[in-house]
């Protein structure tokens, strides 16, 4: 068995997850419509906790596949990248970066910041797991659907979307191979140029910055992870003011065709009488009376007599 075979078998196993209910935590059914309304406003706060529990239990889900018995064992890495690897004699080591997504949140907020250089052997894939409570705001976590895509495709899509010198720079991590594992850096970062309000001064700075980028040649804006290209970006960053972009690399903003299609597929999925996108809009921005009516009709929540 080789790396590609392990990835393919694990992908088949992960694609069996839609509809699976994880018995890891359960929210009790609200006893009154008022308490249901209150829960609907805060249920998204459970997302980080349940998301982590789903990620942990996905490892157990993979290890129950008999195809891997005697070959190796799926293991959670914390810290480390990717967060799930297949421990065996197989090289390069197969792995999955697992991102649990609660689609009642505003967007796919999980981040993907690892450098392209970590995927050159196509050994790591990204698994996006969409989940909801069985009854939208109560019950056990239920897997709605799963998307599995190559890590290199996500990293390249991210860098191509964001990198646009001199306006926006994607920077590779520093060489930290001499550090202990918990201090090594693998993440890229995004930086946005900061310009003054004065129109004349602003144009002067842009002209200077664009002239530098033009001097790199007609492919100068094409992103590269090489030391030479990163050195050019470092020099540019040293001459002008840039701000670290804290929203950089959110999964929903990377502009990856498969991820974007998956996001729309989830929002269009029927769940407890409404499309998930409709539940999202209703619970995040809806009128309280309309929310109460929907909770009564579709989730059968009624005040006790």
N, C-alpha and C positions, 0 to 999 in steps of 0.2 A: 504494500500500500504506500502511495506517495502523497505529497502535500495536496495536490489537486483532487485526488480521490477522497481524502479526508474532508476537504472543504465541500465537495459535492454531496457526500453522504450526510454531513452535518446540515447542509442546506435543505436536503430532502426531509430531514427530521424536523428542522425549524419550521418548515412549511406545513407541518402537521399541527402547529400551535393554534391557528385561528379556531375560535370556539372553545378552546381549553380554558377551564376555570382553575385558578391557582388558590388552593386552600391555605393561604398565608395570612389573611386578615379579612375581617368581615365587618361591614357597617350595618348596624341594626336598622330595620325599617322604621322611619319616623312615625310616632303615634298621633301626631297632629299635623295639620297642614301648615301651621305656623312654624313648627320645628323643621318641617321639610323645607320650607322657604329659607330658613336660616342656614340649613345644611347646604342647600343649593348654592349659597353665596360663598361658602368656604371649602367645599369639597375638593377644589383644585389644590388646596394647601397640603392635601395628602399625597399629591403627585410625587414629590421627591422621595418620600419614604416608601411608598408602594412601588415606585419605579425601581428603587434599589433592591427591594425584595424580589421583584420579578427578574431582575438581572441575575441575582444570586441563584434563584430557582431554575433559571434557564440552563445553568450548568448541570444541575441534577437531571433536567429533562434530556439533555444531550447524553449524559452518562448512562441513561436507561436504554439507549440504543445498543442492541446486541452486536451491531457491526463493529463497535469499538472495543468489545471485550477481548482482553488479551493483547490488544495492540497498543493501547494507551489510555489516558484519563484526561477528561476535560477539567480544567482547573481555573478558578477565579484568581486574577492578579490584583492586588490592592495594596500599595499603588503599583502602577505599571501599565504599559501599553503593549498589545491590546489587553482589555480587561479579562478576556477569556482565551486561554491557550490550550492546545492539545499536547500534553506531556507524553513524549514517546521518543523513539530513536529516529523519527522522521524529520528530515531537514529540507528546506527551512521549516521552522515550527509553524503549523497552521494556527490561525487565531481569528477571533471575532471581536469587534468593538460593538458592544450591545447598548443601544439607546432606547429606553422605554419612553413612549410618548402618550400623554394624556390629552386627547383631542378636544377636551372642553377648555383647555388653556388657550391663550390667544394665538399661539403659533408653535411650531416645532422648535423649542428653545434649546434643546441639547446642542452642544458645540462640538465641532470637529476641527481641531487645530493642528493635528500632527503633520509633520513634513512629508512631502512626496517621497523623500528618500527612504522612508520606512516601509514602502510598498513595492519596491523595485522588483521583487520576486513574486509578486501577486499572491502572497501568502496570508494576507489579512483582509477580511471582509467586514463590512458594516451591516449590522442587523438592527433595523428599526422596528420596534414592537409597539403597535397601537393597542391600548387597553382602556376599558371603562369598568366601573362597577356593574354588576349584572343588571341592575335596575337604575342605571344612570347616576343616581345619588346614593344608593345603598346596595348592599350585597357584597359578594366576593369579587376580586378582580377577574375580568373576562377578557381574553385576547380577541381583539377584533380582526386584526390582520397583521401580516409580517412582510417586510421588504428586506431583501438581502442584495447588496451591491458591492462591487470591489472597492477596496479602500483607495486604490490609486485613482479610480474614476472620480471619487468624491474630492480628493485632495486637488486633482488637476482642475476640476470644475470650480472649486473654491478660489484657487489662485488666479485662474483666468478671469473670473468674475470681479474680484476685488482689485487685483493689481493693475494700476493705471498711472504710472509715473508721469509727471511729478506730483499729480494730485493725490494719489493713494499708493502706498508701498506695502508689499507683503515681505516680511523679513523672516529668514530662517533662524532657528535657534543657534545659540553659540555652541562651540565644541566643548562638551562637558563630559567626555568619555573618561576623564581621570577622576571624576567625582564618584561618590558612592551612589548606588542605584536610586535612592530616594531623592537625590539632589541633581540627577541628570535631567537635562532639558530636551524635550522632543517637539515642543510646540512652536508653530509659526505665530506671528502677531501681525496685526494690521495697523498702519499709521496714516492719518489724514493730515494733509498740509494745512497750516493755519495762516490765514492772510489778513492783513489790516483792512479796516473799513474804508480808508482813503482809496478812492478809485485809481488815481494815478500811481500811488505807491503799490497798490495791489497788482496793477498791470506790469509794473517794472519787475516785481518779484517773479511773476509768472513767466515773463519773457526770459529772464535769466535762467529760471529752472528748466523751461522748455528747451532752451539752447543747449543746456548740459545733456538732457535726455537725447536730443537730436544728434549730438556728437557721438552717441553710442552706436549709430547706424540705423538702418530702416527696420531692423528687428529688435531694436533697443527696448521696446516696451514689452516684448515677450518674456514671460517669467521664466527664470532659471534658478536652480538651487545651487549652482556652482559657486565656488569661493570667489572667482573673478567677478561674476555678476553681482553677488552680494556685497562685494567691496565697493562697487559703483554705487549701489543703493546706500551704503553706509556713508560714503562721501557726500551724496546728495542730502541725506538726512542731517549731516553735520553742518551744511551750509544754510539750511532753512529750518523753520520751526514746524515740527510735526507733533500731533497728539495721538496717543495710544487709543485705538478704537475699542471700547469695551463691548460693543455688539458684534465684533468681528467673529465670523465663522459659525454663527447660529445655523443649524441645519436647514431651517426654513428659508434662509436668505442666501444660500450658497448658489442657487440657480443650477440645480442638477436635474436633468429631465426626468429620471426615474423617481427621484424623491418628490419632485413637484407633482408628478402624476399620482403618486401614492397618497400624497396629502389630499388631493382633490377626490380621489377614490374613497378615502375614509370619510371625508365630509359629506359625500353623497350616499354613504351606506345607511340603509334603514336600520334603526335601532329603537325598539320600544315605541313604535308608532310615528316616529319622526326621523328625518335624516340627521345624522350626527352634527352636521353643520348648522342645522336649525336649532338643535339643542344648545349648541355653543352660543349662537346669537341670543336665544331666548334667555338662557341663564346668566349671561354676562351683561346683557343690555336691555332685557325685556321689562315690561311693566309688571309690577308685582301681582296684580289681579290676573293677568294673562298667564303668568308663571304658575300661580295657584291652580288655575283652571287646567293647565296642562298636566300638573302633578296629579291632580284628582283623576283626570281622564285616562292618562297613559300609564301612570305608575300606581294607580289605585290607592292613593293616600287620602284618607278621609279622617275627619275628627272623630274621636270616640264618643259614643253617646253617653 
